[in-house]
Amino acid sequence: MFKKILIANRGEIAVRVIRACREMGIKTVAVYSTGDKDALHKELADEAICIGKASSKDSYLNISNILNATILSGAEAIHPGYGFLSENAGFAKMCEQCNINFIGPTSEMIENMGNKAKAKEIMMAAGVSISPGSEGILNNIEEAKILGQEVGYPVMIKASGGGGGRGMRIAYNEIELDHAYNQAKSEAEMAFKDDRIYLEKFIEEPRHIEVQILADKFGNAIHLGERDCSIQRKHQKMIEESPALLDVDVKAAIYKDAVIAAKAVNYFSAGTVEFLVDKYGKHYFIEMNTRIQVEHPVTEMVSGVDLIKEQIKIAAGERLEIKQDDIRLTGHAIECRINAEKPEEGFRSSPGLITRLFFPGGNGVRIDSCVYTGYFVPPYYDSMICKLIVHGKDRDEAIHKMQRALGEFIIEGIDTNIAYQFKILGTPEYQNGKFTTSFISTVMEE
């Protein structure tokens, strides 16, 4: 087992990894930017090294500085968390070349799954259910128009190297396709320095379902059930829950494809296979995230498995001790992402000094956070400052527990989306489970 791990991240996920390492008896090294000089993860780690200025490109995305910090500290491994360099194949490759353990899959796996068109090809060959569309990269608009006629409108143009909702455009007819093609290509180049795009049938009013995977280096792969991530705004998730309200047969088919997907690339580590499920119960592969997810606590609450610890053990070369038959999913868990933002002003970020803070508590309530009273939320990074997770014996109890917890939550000095999350949970559509990925635009913003 590793003696020391460097966490190449910040915020609540850095705190989460530090806590797991401490419980495993592993020393930790935090890296931080000048904008994070008062950050909680810096204070909790055994060591802390400044890696650059506040801007992400000068710090948390600065590969050479992070590798230098790892070597200087004597850490044997790097945990990348999520975001930043967690799915950067080049970073993973440099770790391999420097003989530093990257707590995640190989650079080749990251590259194959990070290229959405390539991932789709691999899944198609493995027999995983995928949505109709191009088998690879689109070469020109004429090719897109031919495919549009073949699969039928609406279609979605997507950036091959994209994520987070960027580089995605929908076209409902051939006239719109011209504009969607050019916009997606331009945005992909700006966001990812990669203008390659592909086309697939746009699934209207779907549910966004993802399956948590654990796989070791010896060919063992299991799933830990699914999460419903359909409550999202502009492809950014807001509320996640497990289990999803799906028929048993639909779940079984999704689980099967998720494990096939992992084995198709000889995957190891924690990972998530994402699907869209249409109104008929048919599922379609979207992508595989080769990292820990923001919403991993939802799965931990219903499964009792510590995914961060499993990640670390797998990276250290240990076999999975958990078998598929060992997994028992109990009760229902819900996670709300608490962001420093102003929903009434188009969800504009709200950095600033936290003057008062009270976290909710009680049985089945979990807080993953990086903030405290007197902490200044910096303006340089993602607006998520906290995750509130609850667990109940069933969905109704979980909803009521989340409403109670949100009602207790106090953050003063900055604006947050707490009241907005409370409002979502109070809608009949959410409470009866009748929602899709269009929930925010059709129910909350109508």
N, C-alpha and C positions, 0 to 999 in steps of 0.2 A: 504494500500500500504506500501511497505517496506520503512524504513527511511534510511537504510544503507546497501550497497551491497559490498561484497568483490569479486574482479575479480581474479580468480585463473588461470591466464594466462599472456601472455606478448605480445609484438609486436603490430601490427596494430589492431588485434581483441580486445586487452585490451583497446586500445585507442577508438575504435568504441563503446564498451560497456560503457566506462566512459562518452562519449559524450551523449549517449542515456539517461543514468541515470541523468546527469546534466540537460538535457531538461525536465526530469520528476520531478525534484526537489529532487532527491535521492542522498545522500552522498555516496562517493565511497572510497574503500580501495584497494590500489594496493599492490600486493606482488611482490618482485623482488629478483633475485639472485645477488651474488657479481659480476657476469659478466654483470649484467644489471644496475649497479649503476648509469649510465647516461641515462637510457632509458626514452623515452618520456612518457610512461604510468605512470611511477613513479612520474614525475613532474606534470602531469595533475590531478591526483587523489587528493582527500581531505586529505588522509592519505596514508602512504607507509610503509610497513614492510618488512624487509629483512628476507627471509625464508631459506637461505642456500647458499652453494657454487655454482659456475657457472654450474657445471654438472646438467642436468635435474633431475637425480635421487636424487640429494641432495637438490633440490629446487622445481621446478614445478611439480615433480612427488612425492614429499615428503608429503604424506597425513597427517601425524601427525603435521608437521610444519604448513601446510595450515589451518588445523582445529584449531590449537592453535592460529594462527593469527586471525582467524575469531572470536573466543571467546574473545580474548584479546581486539580486536577493538570494540566489541559489534555489529558487523554486523549480520543482521538477515538472510541473504541469501548469497549464493555463485553462481556467474555466471562462468561456466567453459570454456566458449569460444568454440574453436574447438581444436582437438589434445590433448596432455597431458592427463588429467584425465576426459575429457568431456564424454567419453564413457566407463568409468571404473565403473562397477556395484558395486564393493567393496567400492569405494569412495562415490558413491551416497547412499549406504546402511549406511555408517558411518555418513553421513550428517543426514539421517533420524533418526538414533539412538541418535544423539546429538541434535536433535530438531532444526537443521539448514535447512532452505529451500534451496533445490538444484534446481536451475533454469534450469529445464529440466524434463524429465519423471522420473518414479520411477525406483529403482534399478532392479526390476523384468523385466520391459520393456526393459531396457538397456541390461540385461543379455540375454533375449530371442532373441532380435534382433542382439546382438553382436555375438551370436553363429550362424554362417551362416547356418549350417545344421539344427538347431532348427528353425530358421527363415523360412527356405524353407518348413519345415513340416507345420508350422502354415499357411503359405501362400497357400500351397496346399490344406489344409483343408478348407480355406476360399474361394477357387475358383479363386485365383489370378493366372494369367498365369505364369508358371515357365518353365525353360528349362528341358528336360528329363535328368534323372540321378539318383543318389542314393537318397533314401528317408531320409537317415540319415548318420551317420558316417560310413566310410569304416572300416571293421574289419581286412582285410588283402588284399594282392595283388591279390589273387585268385578271391575274390569278385569283385575287380576292373576290372579284365579281363573279367569276365562274363558280367558285366554292359557295358563294352566297346563294346562287340559284340552286345549287345542288342540295345544300342542307336546309335551305329555307330561312327566311327572315323571321325574327330579328337575329342578328349575329353580334358577336363581341370580338373586337380587335384587342389583343393583349400583348404587352411587352414580354418578350421571351425571358429577359433577365430581371423582370420587375417584381413588385410586391407593394403591399400597403395601399393598393387601389390606384397607384400611379401607372400611367401608360395603358389605361383601359378605356375603351370607347364602345358604345352600343350604336348599331345602325339598324333601323327598322325597314329600310328599303335601299335600293341601289344608289339613289341620289345621296342619301345620308352616308353611305359607305365611303365615298370619296373623301368627305370631310373627316370621318372617323379614322380612316386609314392614315391620313396626313397628320392629324392631331396626335394620335397614339404614337406614331413614329417619332414625331418631334419631341413629345414629352418623354419618351423612353430614352432618347439621346441626351436630353437635358438632365434627367434624374439618374440614369444608370450608365451613361457613356456607352450605350449599346442600343442602336435603333432597330434591332431585329424584332419583328412582330409576327404573330400568328393569328389564326382565325378559328373560332369555334361557335357552335350553335349557342345562342343565349337562352338559358333556362329561365323562364319567367316565374316569378313568385316562388322561388325555392326555399328550402331550409338549408342552412350552412352547418354541416355536421362534420366533426373531425374525430379521429380515433387515435388514442394515445398508444404508442408502441414502445416496447423495450426489447432490445436485441443485444446479444453478446457477440464476442469474437469467435464463438464456436458454432455458429449457425442456429442458435436457439432464439426464437422470436415469439413474443406474446403480445396480446393487446390488453388494455385495461379499461375497456368500454369506450363510450363516446361522449362528446360534449356538443351541446347545441349552441352555436355562436351566431345565431341568426339576428339577434338584436345588435345592429351595427349602423353606423352613420358614415356614408361615403367610404364604405369598405373597411372602416375602422371599428373594431368590436367594442361594445359597451358593457353588455351583460352576457355571461356564459353560464351554462348549467349542465348538470349531469344527474340522471340520465336524460336523454331526449325522449320526447313523446312520439315514438315511432313504433310500428308493429314489430313483433319479435322476429318475423321472417325478414323484414327489411334490415334490421340490425344485424342479423346473422350474415346476410349477404355483404354488408359493409365491413364487418369484422374480417370476414374471409378475404376480401379484396385488400384490406389494409395490411394483413400479414403477408399476402402474396407480394404486395408492393415493396415491403421491406426486404423480403427475401430475394426479390428480383434484382436488387442492387447490392446484395450481400451486406445489408445495413447492420451497423451496430451502434449503440448508444440509445438515448431517449430520442424519440422522433414523433411527428404527428402527420398522419395522412388525412388530407382534407377532401371532402366530397360536397357536392350539391345534391339534394334530394328533391325531385319534383313532386307535384301534387298527386301523382300516381304511385309514388313510392319507389320510383326508379332512381338509382344513384349514379353519379358521374364523378370520376376522379378530377380534382382541381390541381393539387400540388402536394408535395411532401416537404414539410419544414424539418430541416436537419438540425434541430436545436431544441432546447426547452422552450415551452410556450409561456406567454404571460399568464394564461389561465390554467397552468398546471396544478395549482392548489385545489381546483374543483375535483380533479381526478384523485388527488391525494385524500380528500375528505371522504369520498365514497369507497375508495379501495384500501385505504390504510397504508399505502406504499409511499415511501419517501423517494420521489423521482430524482432529486438532486443526488442523494446518496447512491442510488442505483447507477446514475450516470458516472459518478466518480469510480465506483467499483468496477464497472465495465471497462472504463478507460485504463484502469490499473491491471486489466487482464483477467479479472475474475469471471467465473461462470455465473450465469443467472441462477440464483437459488430458488427463484419463484417459477413455478410452472403454471400453464394456463388453468389447470384445474384448481390451483390454489387461489385464484382470483375470485373474491366474493364482493360484489358491489352492493353496498347497503345504503338505504335512505336516499336523500336527494340533497345536492349541493348547488348553491348559486353564488356567483362572484359578480360584484359591481366594481368597475374601475372608477376610482375617485381621481378626478383631474382638476388641476388648477386652471379653470377656464370659466368663461361667461357664456352660458347657453343662450341667454337673451340677446347677446351681441354676436351671433354667429359662431359661438364656441371659441371666441378669441381667448388666447392664453392669458392667465392672470398671475404673473410672478409677483413676489413681494414677501414681506415679513409676516410670519405666522405669530400673532400676538396671543392667541389662546387656542388650546387644543385639548379635546377630550375624545378618547377612543371608546366606542361601545364595547361591551364584554358580555359575559354570560356563557352558558353551556352551548357548545356548537358554533361559537363565533370566533373567527380568526382574522387577524389584521396583518397584512404584509405591507410594511411601510418604511419610509426613509426620512420622515419628518418628525419634528418636535417643536415645542414652544420656544420661540426665539430663532427658529431656523428661517433663513431667507431662501425662498424658492427661486432659483436662478432662471433667467429668461432664455438660456442657451439650448435647453434640451426639451425632450418630450414633456408634455404637461401632466402626465400621470404621476401622482405622488403617493398613491396608496391603493391597495386592493382590499376590499371587504368581502370576506367569504363566510357563508353560513352553511350549516348542515342540519337537516331535519329528518324525521322518520319518513316523511313523504313530501311531495312538492308543495302542498298547501301549507304544511308547517314551515317549510323552508322559506316560502314567500312571506309569511307572517313574521318569521324571525328576522328576515332581511328588512322588512318595513320597520320593525321595532328598532333594529340596530341603526338604520339610517336616521331614524328619528332621534336617536341619542347622540349621533355624531356631531361634534362641534369643531369647526375650524374657523377662526376669525383672523382678520388681517388680509385675507385674499378671498377671491370668489372661487367657488367650486361647483361641480355638477351634482352635488348631493341631492338637492331638491328635485332636480330633473330626473335622477334615477328613481327617487321615491314616487314621482308622478308616473313613470313607466310601469312600476310594479302595481300601481293602483288601477291601471286600465283593464277593462273586461277582456280585451284581446290578449293581454299578457297572462292574466290570471287563468283564462280557460285554455291557454296554449295554442290559440288560433293566430299564430304569427309567422311571418316569413322574413326574408332579408329586406323587404320593403316596409317593414313596420314603422321605422322612424319617419320616413317620408310620407306614408299614407295615414298613419294614426297620430303621430306626435306633431307633425308639421303641417297638417291639413288646415 
